């Protein structure tokens, strides 16, 4: 192969590589600029517009439901849970993983709150990018008394997640009234929990 031809092939390969990088960058910009369906939801929550909770069906990995209202416990029997089934009660959804250090700190606060709000507020743990066995060990170690489900990639996008932990506060009508990105502070958590519990039906 001549030097000229080799040089042309190398130039072509570099051009293709640059096009690939440009395409990936365009996808990233699109998602950041609002192509991510959850970006609009997060903006609506921040603007206090109370957007509807995405209605997704999730696989149950932890069936402990002793702090849930008795009326809701029957929805767990099929091994999956639709968020629509939780309407009628305030809901706290916490996205977490067993490998997430701040999630470990949040577990105690959420467990105590679920016990204190037994039968009145539904707490739901959504496990993200984790092995089910690791997730169950974490839940067992922290004596979590409420249901945990497994998240899929589409669910993360619908909620606009950017990291862990993230917590959403949902009213009885299924509208998101608040959210916290990162580790929960006790004061802010109690305020948001009180606000979602008071929200009109």
mmCIF file of the C-alpha atoms, coordinates in Angstrom:
data_MODEL
# 
_entry.id   MODEL 
# 
loop_
_atom_site.group_PDB 
_atom_site.id 
_atom_site.type_symbol 
_atom_site.label_atom_id 
_atom_site.label_alt_id 
_atom_site.label_comp_id 
_atom_site.label_asym_id 
_atom_site.label_entity_id 
_atom_site.label_seq_id 
_atom_site.pdbx_PDB_ins_code 
_atom_site.Cartn_x 
_atom_site.Cartn_y 
_atom_site.Cartn_z 
_atom_site.occupancy 
_atom_site.B_iso_or_equiv 
_atom_site.pdbx_formal_charge 
_atom_site.auth_seq_id 
_atom_site.auth_comp_id 
_atom_site.auth_asym_id 
_atom_site.auth_atom_id 
_atom_site.pdbx_PDB_model_num 
ATOM 1   C CA . UNK A 1 1   ? 0.000   0.000   0.000  1.00 0.00 ? 1   UNK A CA 1 
ATOM 2   C CA . UNK A 1 2   ? 1.368   3.386   -0.985 1.00 0.00 ? 2   UNK A CA 1 
ATOM 3   C CA . UNK A 1 3   ? 2.084   6.096   1.568  1.00 0.00 ? 3   UNK A CA 1 
ATOM 4   C CA . UNK A 1 4   ? -0.497  8.350   -0.066 1.00 0.00 ? 4   UNK A CA 1 
ATOM 5   C CA . UNK A 1 5   ? -3.245  5.731   0.208  1.00 0.00 ? 5   UNK A CA 1 
ATOM 6   C CA . UNK A 1 6   ? -2.304  4.930   3.802  1.00 0.00 ? 6   UNK A CA 1 
ATOM 7   C CA . UNK A 1 7   ? -2.463  8.639   4.625  1.00 0.00 ? 7   UNK A CA 1 
ATOM 8   C CA . UNK A 1 8   ? -5.936  8.929   3.029  1.00 0.00 ? 8   UNK A CA 1 
ATOM 9   C CA . UNK A 1 9   ? -7.215  5.921   5.020  1.00 0.00 ? 9   UNK A CA 1 
ATOM 10  C CA . UNK A 1 10  ? -5.843  7.363   8.266  1.00 0.00 ? 10  UNK A CA 1 
ATOM 11  C CA . UNK A 1 11  ? -7.456  10.735  7.544  1.00 0.00 ? 11  UNK A CA 1 
ATOM 12  C CA . UNK A 1 12  ? -10.782 9.005   6.798  1.00 0.00 ? 12  UNK A CA 1 
ATOM 13  C CA . UNK A 1 13  ? -10.620 6.997   10.038 1.00 0.00 ? 13  UNK A CA 1 
ATOM 14  C CA . UNK A 1 14  ? -9.949  10.170  12.037 1.00 0.00 ? 14  UNK A CA 1 
ATOM 15  C CA . UNK A 1 15  ? -12.880 11.924  10.365 1.00 0.00 ? 15  UNK A CA 1 
ATOM 16  C CA . UNK A 1 16  ? -15.207 9.010   11.220 1.00 0.00 ? 16  UNK A CA 1 
ATOM 17  C CA . UNK A 1 17  ? -14.002 9.027   14.832 1.00 0.00 ? 17  UNK A CA 1 
ATOM 18  C CA . UNK A 1 18  ? -14.647 12.779  15.074 1.00 0.00 ? 18  UNK A CA 1 
ATOM 19  C CA . UNK A 1 19  ? -18.146 12.320  13.625 1.00 0.00 ? 19  UNK A CA 1 
ATOM 20  C CA . UNK A 1 20  ? -18.849 9.633   16.237 1.00 0.00 ? 20  UNK A CA 1 
ATOM 21  C CA . UNK A 1 21  ? -17.705 11.894  19.071 1.00 0.00 ? 21  UNK A CA 1 
ATOM 22  C CA . UNK A 1 22  ? -19.793 14.760  17.652 1.00 0.00 ? 22  UNK A CA 1 
ATOM 23  C CA . UNK A 1 23  ? -22.880 12.516  17.493 1.00 0.00 ? 23  UNK A CA 1 
ATOM 24  C CA . UNK A 1 24  ? -22.433 11.402  21.106 1.00 0.00 ? 24  UNK A CA 1 
ATOM 25  C CA . UNK A 1 25  ? -21.972 15.017  22.179 1.00 0.00 ? 25  UNK A CA 1 
ATOM 26  C CA . UNK A 1 26  ? -25.160 16.004  20.319 1.00 0.00 ? 26  UNK A CA 1 
ATOM 27  C CA . UNK A 1 27  ? -27.120 13.279  22.157 1.00 0.00 ? 27  UNK A CA 1 
ATOM 28  C CA . UNK A 1 28  ? -25.738 14.502  25.496 1.00 0.00 ? 28  UNK A CA 1 
ATOM 29  C CA . UNK A 1 29  ? -26.649 18.122  24.737 1.00 0.00 ? 29  UNK A CA 1 
ATOM 30  C CA . UNK A 1 30  ? -30.132 17.035  23.623 1.00 0.00 ? 30  UNK A CA 1 
ATOM 31  C CA . UNK A 1 31  ? -30.726 15.183  26.897 1.00 0.00 ? 31  UNK A CA 1 
ATOM 32  C CA . UNK A 1 32  ? -29.410 18.057  29.024 1.00 0.00 ? 32  UNK A CA 1 
ATOM 33  C CA . UNK A 1 33  ? -31.424 20.622  27.076 1.00 0.00 ? 33  UNK A CA 1 
ATOM 34  C CA . UNK A 1 34  ? -34.689 18.797  27.659 1.00 0.00 ? 34  UNK A CA 1 
ATOM 35  C CA . UNK A 1 35  ? -34.712 15.720  25.441 1.00 0.00 ? 35  UNK A CA 1 
ATOM 36  C CA . UNK A 1 36  ? -34.680 13.704  28.643 1.00 0.00 ? 36  UNK A CA 1 
ATOM 37  C CA . UNK A 1 37  ? -38.403 13.356  29.461 1.00 0.00 ? 37  UNK A CA 1 
ATOM 38  C CA . UNK A 1 38  ? -37.640 13.698  33.172 1.00 0.00 ? 38  UNK A CA 1 
ATOM 39  C CA . UNK A 1 39  ? -36.007 17.116  32.737 1.00 0.00 ? 39  UNK A CA 1 
ATOM 40  C CA . UNK A 1 40  ? -39.444 18.699  32.290 1.00 0.00 ? 40  UNK A CA 1 
ATOM 41  C CA . UNK A 1 41  ? -40.769 16.891  35.348 1.00 0.00 ? 41  UNK A CA 1 
ATOM 42  C CA . UNK A 1 42  ? -37.871 18.147  37.497 1.00 0.00 ? 42  UNK A CA 1 
ATOM 43  C CA . UNK A 1 43  ? -38.383 21.723  36.254 1.00 0.00 ? 43  UNK A CA 1 
ATOM 44  C CA . UNK A 1 44  ? -42.107 21.480  37.035 1.00 0.00 ? 44  UNK A CA 1 
ATOM 45  C CA . UNK A 1 45  ? -41.400 20.254  40.581 1.00 0.00 ? 45  UNK A CA 1 
ATOM 46  C CA . UNK A 1 46  ? -38.887 23.076  41.115 1.00 0.00 ? 46  UNK A CA 1 
ATOM 47  C CA . UNK A 1 47  ? -41.502 25.592  39.886 1.00 0.00 ? 47  UNK A CA 1 
ATOM 48  C CA . UNK A 1 48  ? -44.101 24.143  42.332 1.00 0.00 ? 48  UNK A CA 1 
ATOM 49  C CA . UNK A 1 49  ? -46.411 23.075  39.492 1.00 0.00 ? 49  UNK A CA 1 
ATOM 50  C CA . UNK A 1 50  ? -46.998 19.607  41.058 1.00 0.00 ? 50  UNK A CA 1 
ATOM 51  C CA . UNK A 1 51  ? -46.594 17.402  37.944 1.00 0.00 ? 51  UNK A CA 1 
ATOM 52  C CA . UNK A 1 52  ? -48.222 13.971  37.799 1.00 0.00 ? 52  UNK A CA 1 
ATOM 53  C CA . UNK A 1 53  ? -46.099 11.025  38.899 1.00 0.00 ? 53  UNK A CA 1 
ATOM 54  C CA . UNK A 1 54  ? -45.108 8.815   35.938 1.00 0.00 ? 54  UNK A CA 1 
ATOM 55  C CA . UNK A 1 55  ? -47.221 5.667   36.084 1.00 0.00 ? 55  UNK A CA 1 
ATOM 56  C CA . UNK A 1 56  ? -44.708 2.844   35.830 1.00 0.00 ? 56  UNK A CA 1 
ATOM 57  C CA . UNK A 1 57  ? -44.862 -0.813  36.810 1.00 0.00 ? 57  UNK A CA 1 
ATOM 58  C CA . UNK A 1 58  ? -41.910 -2.067  38.853 1.00 0.00 ? 58  UNK A CA 1 
ATOM 59  C CA . UNK A 1 59  ? -40.750 -5.515  40.004 1.00 0.00 ? 59  UNK A CA 1 
ATOM 60  C CA . UNK A 1 60  ? -40.949 -6.049  43.770 1.00 0.00 ? 60  UNK A CA 1 
ATOM 61  C CA . UNK A 1 61  ? -37.727 -7.211  45.437 1.00 0.00 ? 61  UNK A CA 1 
ATOM 62  C CA . UNK A 1 62  ? -38.702 -6.664  49.104 1.00 0.00 ? 62  UNK A CA 1 
ATOM 63  C CA . UNK A 1 63  ? -42.259 -7.398  50.279 1.00 0.00 ? 63  UNK A CA 1 
ATOM 64  C CA . UNK A 1 64  ? -42.139 -5.979  53.800 1.00 0.00 ? 64  UNK A CA 1 
ATOM 65  C CA . UNK A 1 65  ? -45.280 -3.855  54.001 1.00 0.00 ? 65  UNK A CA 1 
ATOM 66  C CA . UNK A 1 66  ? -46.078 -3.610  57.702 1.00 0.00 ? 66  UNK A CA 1 
ATOM 67  C CA . UNK A 1 67  ? -46.009 0.204   57.650 1.00 0.00 ? 67  UNK A CA 1 
ATOM 68  C CA . UNK A 1 68  ? -48.284 0.388   54.589 1.00 0.00 ? 68  UNK A CA 1 
ATOM 69  C CA . UNK A 1 69  ? -52.044 0.959   54.913 1.00 0.00 ? 69  UNK A CA 1 
ATOM 70  C CA . UNK A 1 70  ? -53.703 -2.495  55.081 1.00 0.00 ? 70  UNK A CA 1 
ATOM 71  C CA . UNK A 1 71  ? -55.866 -1.647  52.047 1.00 0.00 ? 71  UNK A CA 1 
ATOM 72  C CA . UNK A 1 72  ? -52.770 -1.403  49.819 1.00 0.00 ? 72  UNK A CA 1 
ATOM 73  C CA . UNK A 1 73  ? -51.041 -4.613  50.798 1.00 0.00 ? 73  UNK A CA 1 
ATOM 74  C CA . UNK A 1 74  ? -53.086 -6.698  48.361 1.00 0.00 ? 74  UNK A CA 1 
ATOM 75  C CA . UNK A 1 75  ? -51.523 -4.938  45.338 1.00 0.00 ? 75  UNK A CA 1 
ATOM 76  C CA . UNK A 1 76  ? -48.233 -6.737  46.073 1.00 0.00 ? 76  UNK A CA 1 
ATOM 77  C CA . UNK A 1 77  ? -49.455 -10.265 45.397 1.00 0.00 ? 77  UNK A CA 1 
ATOM 78  C CA . UNK A 1 78  ? -48.582 -10.316 41.673 1.00 0.00 ? 78  UNK A CA 1 
ATOM 79  C CA . UNK A 1 79  ? -44.887 -9.469  42.146 1.00 0.00 ? 79  UNK A CA 1 
ATOM 80  C CA . UNK A 1 80  ? -45.088 -6.059  40.473 1.00 0.00 ? 80  UNK A CA 1 
ATOM 81  C CA . UNK A 1 81  ? -46.338 -2.676  41.595 1.00 0.00 ? 81  UNK A CA 1 
ATOM 82  C CA . UNK A 1 82  ? -47.852 0.195   39.624 1.00 0.00 ? 82  UNK A CA 1 
ATOM 83  C CA . UNK A 1 83  ? -47.359 3.655   41.151 1.00 0.00 ? 83  UNK A CA 1 
ATOM 84  C CA . UNK A 1 84  ? -50.978 4.374   40.189 1.00 0.00 ? 84  UNK A CA 1 
ATOM 85  C CA . UNK A 1 85  ? -52.045 1.813   42.826 1.00 0.00 ? 85  UNK A CA 1 
ATOM 86  C CA . UNK A 1 86  ? -50.713 4.097   45.588 1.00 0.00 ? 86  UNK A CA 1 
ATOM 87  C CA . UNK A 1 87  ? -53.143 6.952   44.917 1.00 0.00 ? 87  UNK A CA 1 
ATOM 88  C CA . UNK A 1 88  ? -55.223 7.979   47.896 1.00 0.00 ? 88  UNK A CA 1 
ATOM 89  C CA . UNK A 1 89  ? -52.203 8.222   50.222 1.00 0.00 ? 89  UNK A CA 1 
ATOM 90  C CA . UNK A 1 90  ? -49.186 10.543  50.477 1.00 0.00 ? 90  UNK A CA 1 
ATOM 91  C CA . UNK A 1 91  ? -46.140 8.694   49.098 1.00 0.00 ? 91  UNK A CA 1 
ATOM 92  C CA . UNK A 1 92  ? -42.401 9.078   49.677 1.00 0.00 ? 92  UNK A CA 1 
ATOM 93  C CA . UNK A 1 93  ? -40.330 7.461   46.913 1.00 0.00 ? 93  UNK A CA 1 
ATOM 94  C CA . UNK A 1 94  ? -36.615 7.069   47.614 1.00 0.00 ? 94  UNK A CA 1 
ATOM 95  C CA . UNK A 1 95  ? -34.224 6.080   44.790 1.00 0.00 ? 95  UNK A CA 1 
ATOM 96  C CA . UNK A 1 96  ? -31.143 4.371   46.265 1.00 0.00 ? 96  UNK A CA 1 
ATOM 97  C CA . UNK A 1 97  ? -28.554 1.583   45.880 1.00 0.00 ? 97  UNK A CA 1 
ATOM 98  C CA . UNK A 1 98  ? -26.677 -0.675  48.291 1.00 0.00 ? 98  UNK A CA 1 
ATOM 99  C CA . UNK A 1 99  ? -23.310 0.777   47.160 1.00 0.00 ? 99  UNK A CA 1 
ATOM 100 C CA . UNK A 1 100 ? -24.377 4.386   47.804 1.00 0.00 ? 100 UNK A CA 1 
ATOM 101 C CA . UNK A 1 101 ? -22.950 5.748   51.086 1.00 0.00 ? 101 UNK A CA 1 
ATOM 102 C CA . UNK A 1 102 ? -25.448 8.640   51.510 1.00 0.00 ? 102 UNK A CA 1 
ATOM 103 C CA . UNK A 1 103 ? -28.251 6.111   50.874 1.00 0.00 ? 103 UNK A CA 1 
ATOM 104 C CA . UNK A 1 104 ? -27.051 4.181   53.902 1.00 0.00 ? 104 UNK A CA 1 
ATOM 105 C CA . UNK A 1 105 ? -27.359 7.322   56.024 1.00 0.00 ? 105 UNK A CA 1 
ATOM 106 C CA . UNK A 1 106 ? -30.862 7.982   54.659 1.00 0.00 ? 106 UNK A CA 1 
ATOM 107 C CA . UNK A 1 107 ? -32.074 4.457   55.479 1.00 0.00 ? 107 UNK A CA 1 
ATOM 108 C CA . UNK A 1 108 ? -32.361 5.124   59.217 1.00 0.00 ? 108 UNK A CA 1 
ATOM 109 C CA . UNK A 1 109 ? -34.305 8.363   58.733 1.00 0.00 ? 109 UNK A CA 1 
ATOM 110 C CA . UNK A 1 110 ? -36.712 6.771   56.258 1.00 0.00 ? 110 UNK A CA 1 
ATOM 111 C CA . UNK A 1 111 ? -37.233 3.695   58.438 1.00 0.00 ? 111 UNK A CA 1 
ATOM 112 C CA . UNK A 1 112 ? -38.021 5.830   61.511 1.00 0.00 ? 112 UNK A CA 1 
ATOM 113 C CA . UNK A 1 113 ? -40.391 8.039   59.527 1.00 0.00 ? 113 UNK A CA 1 
ATOM 114 C CA . UNK A 1 114 ? -42.195 5.042   58.025 1.00 0.00 ? 114 UNK A CA 1 
ATOM 115 C CA . UNK A 1 115 ? -42.740 3.610   61.519 1.00 0.00 ? 115 UNK A CA 1 
ATOM 116 C CA . UNK A 1 116 ? -43.981 6.977   62.812 1.00 0.00 ? 116 UNK A CA 1 
ATOM 117 C CA . UNK A 1 117 ? -46.343 7.411   59.832 1.00 0.00 ? 117 UNK A CA 1 
ATOM 118 C CA . UNK A 1 118 ? -47.521 3.782   59.843 1.00 0.00 ? 118 UNK A CA 1 
ATOM 119 C CA . UNK A 1 119 ? -50.748 3.370   57.862 1.00 0.00 ? 119 UNK A CA 1 
ATOM 120 C CA . UNK A 1 120 ? -50.889 7.062   56.872 1.00 0.00 ? 120 UNK A CA 1 
ATOM 121 C CA . UNK A 1 121 ? -47.969 7.595   54.457 1.00 0.00 ? 121 UNK A CA 1 
ATOM 122 C CA . UNK A 1 122 ? -46.643 5.054   51.933 1.00 0.00 ? 122 UNK A CA 1 
ATOM 123 C CA . UNK A 1 123 ? -42.856 4.745   51.752 1.00 0.00 ? 123 UNK A CA 1 
ATOM 124 C CA . UNK A 1 124 ? -41.367 3.045   48.696 1.00 0.00 ? 124 UNK A CA 1 
ATOM 125 C CA . UNK A 1 125 ? -37.693 2.237   48.047 1.00 0.00 ? 125 UNK A CA 1 
ATOM 126 C CA . UNK A 1 126 ? -36.599 2.076   44.385 1.00 0.00 ? 126 UNK A CA 1 
ATOM 127 C CA . UNK A 1 127 ? -33.326 0.175   43.941 1.00 0.00 ? 127 UNK A CA 1 
ATOM 128 C CA . UNK A 1 128 ? -31.090 1.459   41.127 1.00 0.00 ? 128 UNK A CA 1 
ATOM 129 C CA . UNK A 1 129 ? -28.209 -0.288  39.256 1.00 0.00 ? 129 UNK A CA 1 
ATOM 130 C CA . UNK A 1 130 ? -27.783 -2.969  41.889 1.00 0.00 ? 130 UNK A CA 1 
ATOM 131 C CA . UNK A 1 131 ? -27.731 -6.740  42.334 1.00 0.00 ? 131 UNK A CA 1 
ATOM 132 C CA . UNK A 1 132 ? -30.974 -7.926  43.957 1.00 0.00 ? 132 UNK A CA 1 
ATOM 133 C CA . UNK A 1 133 ? -28.990 -9.970  46.487 1.00 0.00 ? 133 UNK A CA 1 
ATOM 134 C CA . UNK A 1 134 ? -26.966 -6.893  47.550 1.00 0.00 ? 134 UNK A CA 1 
ATOM 135 C CA . UNK A 1 135 ? -30.137 -4.816  47.730 1.00 0.00 ? 135 UNK A CA 1 
ATOM 136 C CA . UNK A 1 136 ? -31.865 -7.368  49.963 1.00 0.00 ? 136 UNK A CA 1 
ATOM 137 C CA . UNK A 1 137 ? -28.832 -7.567  52.270 1.00 0.00 ? 137 UNK A CA 1 
ATOM 138 C CA . UNK A 1 138 ? -28.899 -3.771  52.603 1.00 0.00 ? 138 UNK A CA 1 
ATOM 139 C CA . UNK A 1 139 ? -32.665 -3.734  53.319 1.00 0.00 ? 139 UNK A CA 1 
ATOM 140 C CA . UNK A 1 140 ? -32.307 -6.510  55.880 1.00 0.00 ? 140 UNK A CA 1 
ATOM 141 C CA . UNK A 1 141 ? -29.319 -4.857  57.606 1.00 0.00 ? 141 UNK A CA 1 
ATOM 142 C CA . UNK A 1 142 ? -31.263 -1.600  57.972 1.00 0.00 ? 142 UNK A CA 1 
ATOM 143 C CA . UNK A 1 143 ? -34.535 -3.326  59.005 1.00 0.00 ? 143 UNK A CA 1 
ATOM 144 C CA . UNK A 1 144 ? -36.472 -1.489  56.292 1.00 0.00 ? 144 UNK A CA 1 
ATOM 145 C CA . UNK A 1 145 ? -40.194 -2.015  57.052 1.00 0.00 ? 145 UNK A CA 1 
ATOM 146 C CA . UNK A 1 146 ? -41.596 -0.963  53.665 1.00 0.00 ? 146 UNK A CA 1 
ATOM 147 C CA . UNK A 1 147 ? -41.671 -2.276  50.096 1.00 0.00 ? 147 UNK A CA 1 
ATOM 148 C CA . UNK A 1 148 ? -38.696 -2.040  47.714 1.00 0.00 ? 148 UNK A CA 1 
ATOM 149 C CA . UNK A 1 149 ? -38.834 -2.368  43.936 1.00 0.00 ? 149 UNK A CA 1 
ATOM 150 C CA . UNK A 1 150 ? -36.258 -2.552  41.145 1.00 0.00 ? 150 UNK A CA 1 
ATOM 151 C CA . UNK A 1 151 ? -35.872 0.357   38.762 1.00 0.00 ? 151 UNK A CA 1 
ATOM 152 C CA . UNK A 1 152 ? -35.299 0.137   35.021 1.00 0.00 ? 152 UNK A CA 1 
ATOM 153 C CA . UNK A 1 153 ? -33.365 2.627   32.881 1.00 0.00 ? 153 UNK A CA 1 
ATOM 154 C CA . UNK A 1 154 ? -36.588 4.114   31.499 1.00 0.00 ? 154 UNK A CA 1 
ATOM 155 C CA . UNK A 1 155 ? -37.829 4.878   35.015 1.00 0.00 ? 155 UNK A CA 1 
ATOM 156 C CA . UNK A 1 156 ? -34.665 6.831   35.825 1.00 0.00 ? 156 UNK A CA 1 
ATOM 157 C CA . UNK A 1 157 ? -35.216 8.924   32.704 1.00 0.00 ? 157 UNK A CA 1 
ATOM 158 C CA . UNK A 1 158 ? -38.889 9.551   33.462 1.00 0.00 ? 158 UNK A CA 1 
ATOM 159 C CA . UNK A 1 159 ? -38.006 10.896  36.912 1.00 0.00 ? 159 UNK A CA 1 
ATOM 160 C CA . UNK A 1 160 ? -35.008 12.872  35.625 1.00 0.00 ? 160 UNK A CA 1 
ATOM 161 C CA . UNK A 1 161 ? -32.548 11.248  38.019 1.00 0.00 ? 161 UNK A CA 1 
ATOM 162 C CA . UNK A 1 162 ? -28.982 12.542  37.939 1.00 0.00 ? 162 UNK A CA 1 
ATOM 163 C CA . UNK A 1 163 ? -27.556 10.724  40.961 1.00 0.00 ? 163 UNK A CA 1 
ATOM 164 C CA . UNK A 1 164 ? -28.327 8.894   44.188 1.00 0.00 ? 164 UNK A CA 1 
ATOM 165 C CA . UNK A 1 165 ? -30.063 9.215   46.499 1.00 0.00 ? 165 UNK A CA 1 
ATOM 166 C CA . UNK A 1 166 ? -33.079 11.151  45.243 1.00 0.00 ? 166 UNK A CA 1 
ATOM 167 C CA . UNK A 1 167 ? -36.391 11.390  47.082 1.00 0.00 ? 167 UNK A CA 1 
ATOM 168 C CA . UNK A 1 168 ? -39.820 12.415  45.756 1.00 0.00 ? 168 UNK A CA 1 
ATOM 169 C CA . UNK A 1 169 ? -42.801 13.555  47.851 1.00 0.00 ? 169 UNK A CA 1 
ATOM 170 C CA . UNK A 1 170 ? -46.164 12.751  46.244 1.00 0.00 ? 170 UNK A CA 1 
ATOM 171 C CA . UNK A 1 171 ? -49.648 13.815  47.352 1.00 0.00 ? 171 UNK A CA 1 
ATOM 172 C CA . UNK A 1 172 ? -52.809 11.705  47.520 1.00 0.00 ? 172 UNK A CA 1 
ATOM 173 C CA . UNK A 1 173 ? -53.704 12.576  43.917 1.00 0.00 ? 173 UNK A CA 1 
ATOM 174 C CA . UNK A 1 174 ? -50.374 11.327  42.581 1.00 0.00 ? 174 UNK A CA 1 
ATOM 175 C CA . UNK A 1 175 ? -48.878 14.808  42.084 1.00 0.00 ? 175 UNK A CA 1 
ATOM 176 C CA . UNK A 1 176 ? -45.212 15.400  42.941 1.00 0.00 ? 176 UNK A CA 1 
ATOM 177 C CA . UNK A 1 177 ? -45.065 18.192  45.528 1.00 0.00 ? 177 UNK A CA 1 
ATOM 178 C CA . UNK A 1 178 ? -41.340 18.157  46.269 1.00 0.00 ? 178 UNK A CA 1 
ATOM 179 C CA . UNK A 1 179 ? -38.045 16.380  45.781 1.00 0.00 ? 179 UNK A CA 1 
ATOM 180 C CA . UNK A 1 180 ? -34.592 16.214  47.323 1.00 0.00 ? 180 UNK A CA 1 
ATOM 181 C CA . UNK A 1 181 ? -31.437 15.445  45.373 1.00 0.00 ? 181 UNK A CA 1 
ATOM 182 C CA . UNK A 1 182 ? -28.721 13.943  47.535 1.00 0.00 ? 182 UNK A CA 1 
ATOM 183 C CA . UNK A 1 183 ? -28.777 12.970  51.169 1.00 0.00 ? 183 UNK A CA 1 
ATOM 184 C CA . UNK A 1 184 ? -31.818 13.989  53.173 1.00 0.00 ? 184 UNK A CA 1 
ATOM 185 C CA . UNK A 1 185 ? -31.523 16.515  55.982 1.00 0.00 ? 185 UNK A CA 1 
ATOM 186 C CA . UNK A 1 186 ? -33.812 15.755  58.905 1.00 0.00 ? 186 UNK A CA 1 
ATOM 187 C CA . UNK A 1 187 ? -35.331 19.253  58.990 1.00 0.00 ? 187 UNK A CA 1 
ATOM 188 C CA . UNK A 1 188 ? -36.048 19.505  55.257 1.00 0.00 ? 188 UNK A CA 1 
ATOM 189 C CA . UNK A 1 189 ? -37.353 15.935  55.149 1.00 0.00 ? 189 UNK A CA 1 
ATOM 190 C CA . UNK A 1 190 ? -39.826 16.580  57.969 1.00 0.00 ? 190 UNK A CA 1 
ATOM 191 C CA . UNK A 1 191 ? -41.007 19.802  56.326 1.00 0.00 ? 191 UNK A CA 1 
ATOM 192 C CA . UNK A 1 192 ? -41.604 18.134  52.969 1.00 0.00 ? 192 UNK A CA 1 
ATOM 193 C CA . UNK A 1 193 ? -43.289 15.145  54.592 1.00 0.00 ? 193 UNK A CA 1 
ATOM 194 C CA . UNK A 1 194 ? -45.627 17.440  56.548 1.00 0.00 ? 194 UNK A CA 1 
ATOM 195 C CA . UNK A 1 195 ? -46.408 19.467  53.411 1.00 0.00 ? 195 UNK A CA 1 
ATOM 196 C CA . UNK A 1 196 ? -47.274 16.424  51.283 1.00 0.00 ? 196 UNK A CA 1 
ATOM 197 C CA . UNK A 1 197 ? -49.379 14.980  54.108 1.00 0.00 ? 197 UNK A CA 1 
ATOM 198 C CA . UNK A 1 198 ? -51.363 18.266  54.325 1.00 0.00 ? 198 UNK A CA 1 
ATOM 199 C CA . UNK A 1 199 ? -51.818 18.633  50.553 1.00 0.00 ? 199 UNK A CA 1 
ATOM 200 C CA . UNK A 1 200 ? -55.471 18.799  49.510 1.00 0.00 ? 200 UNK A CA 1 
ATOM 201 C CA . UNK A 1 201 ? -57.065 15.685  48.050 1.00 0.00 ? 201 UNK A CA 1 
# 
